[in-house]
Amino acid sequence: LLRDSKGISDEQMADFRKSFDHFDTNKNKTLDSSEFKACLTSLGYNWQEDKLGRDSGTLSKRRPSMGDAELSRILMIVDPNNQGYVTFDAFLDFMTRENTHEDTSESVMYSFRVLAGDKSYITEEEIRRELPPDEAEYCIKRMRPYEGAPGDVGALDYQSFASSLYGQSDDL
């Protein structure tokens, strides 16, 4: 049933489970960030290189690489409450999105725009009304105040939030 709801094949589900279980070295049914990165790498995840063309693993510890930034971005998705581990369900959700390419910053912006009634900002009340409590808190904590034309008091900027989820800068 879970496989059907995610839209993945039996073979993909088996591959995801096998890889997750292999990298769950202490068998606690979760992955820490290094286990998670190794698991993604084993499944063919392509970590970005830094601007000098070096693999992220070769960079100095003083400056985070783009690979490290990419891992941090992904960890925000799979561990939004910063608990320090990734569950199989969160891992499966991420892998499903990666394989179907459905979630993009544009699709997230569109979803927020619908929730906001076509406004260029969203209110905390709208977020709390439309999202489950843990997702609402996650979004509210991370959204900047809206700085466009005068709107509702406490208006939040969902556009920069959506861009930041996908490693895009709105300063481009």
Contacts in CASP RR format, 6 or more apart in sequence:
PFRMAT RR
TARGET T0000
AUTHOR 0000-0000-0000
METHOD contacts of the structure
MODEL  1
LLRDSKGISDEQMADFRKSFDHFDTNKNKTLDSSEFKACLTSLGYNWQED
KLGRDSGTLSKRRPSMGDAELSRILMIVDPNNQGYVTFDAFLDFMTRENT
HEDTSESVMYSFRVLAGDKSYITEEEIRRELPPDEAEYCIKRMRPYEGAP
GDVGALDYQSFASSLYGQSDDL
2 13 0 8 1.000
2 92 0 8 1.000
3 9 0 8 1.000
3 10 0 8 1.000
3 13 0 8 1.000
6 13 0 8 1.000
6 92 0 8 1.000
6 93 0 8 1.000
6 96 0 8 1.000
7 96 0 8 1.000
7 100 0 8 1.000
8 16 0 8 1.000
8 95 0 8 1.000
8 96 0 8 1.000
8 99 0 8 1.000
12 95 0 8 1.000
12 99 0 8 1.000
13 92 0 8 1.000
15 43 0 8 1.000
16 43 0 8 1.000
16 91 0 8 1.000
16 92 0 8 1.000
16 95 0 8 1.000
17 88 0 8 1.000
19 39 0 8 1.000
19 42 0 8 1.000
19 43 0 8 1.000
20 31 0 8 1.000
20 39 0 8 1.000
20 88 0 8 1.000
20 91 0 8 1.000
22 39 0 8 1.000
22 42 0 8 1.000
23 31 0 8 1.000
23 35 0 8 1.000
23 36 0 8 1.000
23 38 0 8 1.000
23 39 0 8 1.000
23 42 0 8 1.000
24 30 0 8 1.000
24 31 0 8 1.000
24 35 0 8 1.000
25 35 0 8 1.000
29 87 0 8 1.000
29 88 0 8 1.000
30 85 0 8 1.000
30 86 0 8 1.000
30 87 0 8 1.000
30 88 0 8 1.000
31 39 0 8 1.000
31 85 0 8 1.000
31 86 0 8 1.000
31 91 0 8 1.000
32 84 0 8 1.000
32 85 0 8 1.000
32 86 0 8 1.000
33 71 0 8 1.000
33 75 0 8 1.000
33 84 0 8 1.000
33 86 0 8 1.000
36 75 0 8 1.000
36 78 0 8 1.000
36 86 0 8 1.000
36 91 0 8 1.000
37 47 0 8 1.000
37 71 0 8 1.000
39 91 0 8 1.000
40 74 0 8 1.000
41 47 0 8 1.000
43 95 0 8 1.000
45 98 0 8 1.000
47 55 0 8 1.000
47 56 0 8 1.000
47 67 0 8 1.000
47 70 0 8 1.000
47 71 0 8 1.000
48 56 0 8 1.000
48 65 0 8 1.000
48 66 0 8 1.000
48 67 0 8 1.000
48 69 0 8 1.000
48 70 0 8 1.000
49 55 0 8 1.000
49 56 0 8 1.000
49 65 0 8 1.000
49 66 0 8 1.000
49 67 0 8 1.000
50 56 0 8 1.000
50 59 0 8 1.000
50 65 0 8 1.000
50 66 0 8 1.000
50 67 0 8 1.000
51 66 0 8 1.000
54 65 0 8 1.000
56 65 0 8 1.000
56 66 0 8 1.000
56 67 0 8 1.000
56 68 0 8 1.000
56 70 0 8 1.000
57 65 0 8 1.000
57 67 0 8 1.000
59 65 0 8 1.000
59 68 0 8 1.000
64 72 0 8 1.000
69 167 0 8 1.000
70 167 0 8 1.000
73 165 0 8 1.000
73 166 0 8 1.000
73 167 0 8 1.000
74 94 0 8 1.000
75 86 0 8 1.000
76 165 0 8 1.000
77 94 0 8 1.000
77 165 0 8 1.000
78 86 0 8 1.000
78 90 0 8 1.000
78 91 0 8 1.000
78 93 0 8 1.000
78 94 0 8 1.000
79 85 0 8 1.000
79 86 0 8 1.000
79 90 0 8 1.000
80 134 0 8 1.000
80 135 0 8 1.000
80 138 0 8 1.000
81 134 0 8 1.000
81 138 0 8 1.000
97 103 0 8 1.000
104 166 0 8 1.000
105 162 0 8 1.000
105 163 0 8 1.000
105 165 0 8 1.000
105 166 0 8 1.000
105 168 0 8 1.000
106 162 0 8 1.000
108 162 0 8 1.000
108 165 0 8 1.000
108 166 0 8 1.000
109 158 0 8 1.000
109 159 0 8 1.000
109 162 0 8 1.000
109 163 0 8 1.000
112 122 0 8 1.000
112 158 0 8 1.000
112 159 0 8 1.000
112 161 0 8 1.000
112 162 0 8 1.000
113 119 0 8 1.000
113 120 0 8 1.000
113 158 0 8 1.000
115 122 0 8 1.000
115 126 0 8 1.000
115 127 0 8 1.000
115 130 0 8 1.000
116 122 0 8 1.000
116 123 0 8 1.000
116 126 0 8 1.000
116 158 0 8 1.000
119 151 0 8 1.000
120 146 0 8 1.000
120 148 0 8 1.000
120 149 0 8 1.000
120 159 0 8 1.000
121 146 0 8 1.000
121 148 0 8 1.000
121 151 0 8 1.000
121 152 0 8 1.000
121 155 0 8 1.000
121 156 0 8 1.000
121 157 0 8 1.000
121 158 0 8 1.000
122 143 0 8 1.000
122 155 0 8 1.000
122 156 0 8 1.000
122 158 0 8 1.000
123 152 0 8 1.000
123 154 0 8 1.000
123 155 0 8 1.000
123 156 0 8 1.000
124 140 0 8 1.000
124 154 0 8 1.000
124 156 0 8 1.000
127 136 0 8 1.000
127 139 0 8 1.000
127 140 0 8 1.000
127 156 0 8 1.000
128 136 0 8 1.000
128 140 0 8 1.000
130 136 0 8 1.000
131 139 0 8 1.000
139 156 0 8 1.000
139 158 0 8 1.000
139 161 0 8 1.000
140 156 0 8 1.000
142 161 0 8 1.000
142 164 0 8 1.000
143 156 0 8 1.000
143 157 0 8 1.000
143 158 0 8 1.000
143 160 0 8 1.000
143 161 0 8 1.000
144 156 0 8 1.000
144 157 0 8 1.000
144 160 0 8 1.000
144 161 0 8 1.000
145 154 0 8 1.000
145 155 0 8 1.000
145 156 0 8 1.000
145 157 0 8 1.000
146 154 0 8 1.000
146 155 0 8 1.000
146 156 0 8 1.000
146 157 0 8 1.000
147 157 0 8 1.000
159 170 0 8 1.000
160 170 0 8 1.000
163 169 0 8 1.000
163 170 0 8 1.000
164 170 0 8 1.000
END
